[in-house]
Amino acid sequence: MRNFFFLSQWLLKKLRRANERAQGDASDAWTAGSATAGGGNGAATDGAPQLADPLVRCVQCGVHTPRSESIVVAGERFCCADHARAHASRPTGRDAR
């Protein structure tokens, strides 16, 4: 029984080391790729990860689109110009009855 304990401890240590090495190799490859992805303009030289563009919900259909690709009309965000027009043309207030 004691041999099983030592064998399991040895195996866990080996797995942790392999996992740490794999994560280190992946992060090295990622930082090397991100440093060249900046195009040499200094945007990604500090090795910090670029944040993803947040998704926003279209007021008309509910589809989530990247914030940079959304269309803003009267403070509302839409996934396309057609939905912005459709939302603007719908009746509001007393006309909605």
Backbone hydrogen bonds, N-H to C=O, Kabsch-Sander energy under -0.5 kcal/mol:
donor,donor_aa,acceptor,acceptor_aa,energy
5,F,1,M,-1.5
6,F,2,R,-2.0
7,L,3,N,-2.5
8,S,4,F,-2.6
9,Q,5,F,-2.2
10,W,6,F,-2.4
11,L,7,L,-2.4
12,L,8,S,-2.4
13,K,9,Q,-2.2
14,K,10,W,-2.2
15,L,11,L,-2.4
16,R,12,L,-2.4
17,R,13,K,-2.3
18,A,14,K,-2.4
19,N,15,L,-2.4
20,E,16,R,-2.6
21,R,17,R,-2.5
22,A,18,A,-2.3
23,Q,19,N,-2.4
24,G,20,E,-2.3
25,D,21,R,-2.5
26,A,22,A,-2.2
27,S,23,Q,-2.4
28,D,24,G,-2.1
29,A,25,D,-2.2
30,W,26,A,-2.2
31,T,27,S,-2.6
32,A,28,D,-2.0
33,G,29,A,-2.1
34,S,30,W,-2.5
35,A,31,T,-1.8
36,T,32,A,-1.2
37,A,33,G,-1.4
38,G,34,S,-0.7
39,G,36,T,-1.3
41,N,38,G,-0.9
45,T,42,G,-0.6
47,G,44,A,-0.7
56,V,65,T,-2.9
58,C,63,V,-2.4
59,V,77,R,-2.1
62,G,58,C,-1.2
65,T,56,V,-2.5
67,R,54,P,-2.7
69,E,66,P,-1.2
70,S,66,P,-0.9
70,S,67,R,-0.6
71,I,78,F,-2.7
73,V,71,I,-0.5
73,V,76,E,-2.5
76,E,73,V,-2.1
78,F,71,I,-2.4
84,A,80,C,-1.5
85,R,81,A,-2.5
86,A,82,D,-2.5
87,H,83,H,-2.3
88,A,84,A,-2.0
89,S,85,R,-1.9
90,R,86,A,-0.7
90,R,87,H,-0.5
95,D,92,T,-1.6
96,A,93,G,-1.0
97,R,94,R,-1.1
